[in-house]
Amino acid sequence: MITFSTIGTSWITESFIQAAKQTGKVRLSSIYSRSEETARGFASNNGAERWYTDLDEMLKEDTDFVYLASPNSVHFEQMIKVIKSKKHVFCEKPMVISEEQWRAVSELAKQEGVFVFEGYRHLYSPNYTVFKESLANIGQVRSAILHYIQYSSRYDAFKAGKEPNVFSKEFAGGALMDLGVYPLSMAVDLFGKPNRLEYFPVLLDNGADGSGTLVLTYKDFVVTILCSKIADATIPSEIHGENGTITIDHIAPITKITHYNRETKQQHELGKEQLELDMVYEADEFIRIIMERDIHAYQYAMERSRQVVQCLEMAQNKG
Ligand SMILES: NC(=O)c1ccc[n+]([C@@H]2O[C@H](COP(=O)([O-])OP(=O)(O)OC[C@H]3O[C@@H](n4cnc5c(N)ncnc54)[C@H](OP(=O)(O)O)[C@@H]3O)[C@@H](O)[C@H]2O)c1
């Protein structure tokens, strides 16, 4: 059985632990927190065998991989440590915040013979595969509107004068890094890296983007991405082709997919039932890549991560 440790003790780590256990292929060895009290409670609540407040000590354990969900700006330093300890890393999105970091991580991982994997739960679900395949039905794509607009409970804290990490530039927070990266990675996965990219952020008082619009220009079409942590959306996302339109209810998770045929004016539902905890699918794929040493799938995912971080850098330079 594959064993793992975790970094970060918020709800997303608990969700991953639950998802990983649901694959039936892993055992949680240990968890790390900067605080002893949190470490004890988190280990006990999540059935970890051991807990640590010293990351270097935890990395001396003989585990197979580490799930990493600290604030975005902290990922790089922790990932380097994990890779040097010869463990695979599953790192939450966005894995890195510059192409330079991506290169350092990628080269070190190769040298140490381990895999690094960026957590993109929306890109590994069965409904994403259906959605991707359904694009063959709509002819030449001409435009798309993809969005992740969700009011954050942490915005209330921000408005009360605090600065949660997710609204902090120092921690590489903000709408684009936190939510925009979901539709952005989807666009890159579907269409590759755009020829041009512009980001129009809506800045909060501390300079972080509370929301924003990202415009990706491809040779024959334009993808518009909206992201926000300070409002809610009620409309779906759409991809428009010359022969039809594909609509998805949400970027992550996709539960409803509708194909509209322009000629017949008919609509068909394509979505399948899938697990509510969609992190199970990405956990399963990561474990498969490790077990089968699937270099091809690994290189595909890493190249996508590289293109996404290139886009994030382009967006910030223009923002
Ligand atoms: N896939 C998804 O659906 C999803 C959802 C939410 C978040 N995420 C990603 O998960 C990551 C964590 O997000 P989050 O909202 O959970 O972040 P967060 O609450 O700001 O921090 C997560 C954990 O990191 C540790 N931490 C906090 N500040 C730190 C610092 N300055 N240095 C080192 N460790 C620190 C804390 O654990 P201790 O205090 O116990 O050390 C905390 O529980 C981000 O990359 C985010 O994008 C993914």
The ligand as a Gaussian input file, in Angstrom:
#p B3LYP/6-31G(d) Opt

LIG

0 1
 N       -8.502000      21.934000      -5.006000
 C       -9.345000      22.706000      -4.362000
 O      -10.558000      22.608000      -4.512000
 C       -8.802000      23.721000      -3.392000
 C       -9.667000      24.335000      -2.495000
 C       -9.117000      25.224000      -1.570000
 C       -7.773000      25.506000      -1.577000
 N       -6.972000      24.900000      -2.508000
 C       -5.525000      25.180000      -2.529000
 O       -4.969000      24.656000      -1.328000
 C       -3.918000      25.485000      -0.858000
 C       -4.227000      25.918000       0.558000
 O       -5.339000      26.786000       0.539000
 P       -6.068000      27.237000       1.901000
 O       -7.147000      28.156000       1.552000
 O       -6.368000      26.024000       2.703000
 O       -4.866000      28.056000       2.578000
 P       -4.687000      28.572000       4.055000
 O       -5.917000      28.257000       4.847000
 O       -4.211000      29.977000       4.002000
 O       -3.474000      27.692000       4.578000
 C       -3.502000      26.289000       4.518000
 C       -2.619000      25.698000       5.621000
 O       -1.274000      26.072000       5.427000
 C       -0.659000      26.361000       6.664000
 N       -0.165000      27.750000       6.603000
 C       -0.879000      28.896000       6.722000
 N       -0.070000      29.969000       6.626000
 C        1.171000      29.484000       6.429000
 C        2.444000      30.088000       6.264000
 N        2.585000      31.418000       6.301000
 N        3.514000      29.301000       6.102000
 C        3.375000      27.958000       6.075000
 N        2.198000      27.320000       6.235000
 C        1.119000      28.077000       6.407000
 C       -1.721000      26.227000       7.751000
 O       -1.511000      24.995000       8.420000
 P       -0.794000      24.958000       9.861000
 O       -1.119000      26.257000      10.549000
 O       -1.415000      23.798000      10.514000
 O        0.659000      24.786000       9.579000
 C       -3.014000      26.184000       6.990000
 O       -3.949000      25.279000       7.502000
 C       -3.805000      26.644000      -1.854000
 O       -2.793000      26.354000      -2.774000
 C       -5.173000      26.660000      -2.538000
 O       -5.108000      27.174000      -3.846000
 C       -7.450000      24.005000      -3.392000

